[in-house]
């Protein structure tokens, strides 16, 4: 399977009770996308097991997952053959194109001016990202959720691991090995919308792979385990919501629907609100300076999600962009249009939320010992 297809998030309207089965459903959709024509059930079953090196097609849940996908019209099953609908195939194609465009922007910003051919660097970049998440996914997730600095603190270890991988990558100019490794570390510790979106794709892909490979251990971890919980949004998610990212809107709509059904409240900590405002202020300053310096040229080829969003909202002049950022600085009121985002604006609210969660013995029992390796 193509590496970009492996990493992208594919919206699947076939919610299962278990997280592992949801991950398998995504994988099945991706594999069907690689088929140019309808494929027979037994042939598809062999393909799945060969691609994953696991016996997914013989599991008790396989037929149920496929039946649900057919029922929800995610896939079609006619005359003993499976295929994707043309609309589903087109949506996946657009997601892949967006991901490819993002990679080109990242290569321009972080990996230009090297001796190696751009195509070689592109292939290396995708390979080294997968390697990074194989080893450091836990630390990356911790940094993302808790605002810690594990990745930065592991700088020497990460560089050592990645330089060894880089040295064995074919067709790279040896003069680039150390520089590429250093630039990759700079890349993964940089906070901007393109970096965040790219790493989020690979991070969620890694999590899905772990769910599938550990499915026997996590199948009892159901979505109901999270009922009546509190979800704390981080700055990156808030920005995606505020910008109305087209490639994520379907996912957020489904998330909102699931949260409503499970009674999950969505909250933001005051410290997150402050970080969100700082990120918007920094982007505002950068964008306005570019417009003052370059005029219309600064917006002709937008190289970030903020400028792209502003243009989609018909911003053309400096004053338009200033108004855009004034509005954007306010926290989004809803996840999409139903589930309200509440601010935990004092310590007592947070203490109550934590205390209630700590007293929920059922939830604690369900979540205990579910570590993915």
Secondary structure, DSSP 8 states (H G I E B T S, - for coil): --HHHHHS----S---SBHHHHHHHHHHHHHHHT-SS-EEHHHHHHHHHHHHTS--TTSTTHHHHHHHHHHTTSEEEETTEEEE-HHHHHHHHHHHHHHHHHHHHHHHHHS-S-SS-HHHHHHHHHHHHHHHHHHHHHHHHHHHHH---HHHHTHHHHHHHHHHHHHTSTT--GGGHHHHHHHHHHHHT--SHHHHHHHHHHHHHHHHHHHHHTHHHHTT-BGGGGTT-EEE--HHHHHHHHHT-TTTHHHHHHHHHHHHHHT-EEEEEHHHHHHHHHHHHHHHHHHHHHHHHHTTHHHHT--SHHHHHHHHTT--SHHHHHHHHHHHTS--SBSSSSSBEEEE-SHHHHHHHHHHHHH-HHHHHHHTT----
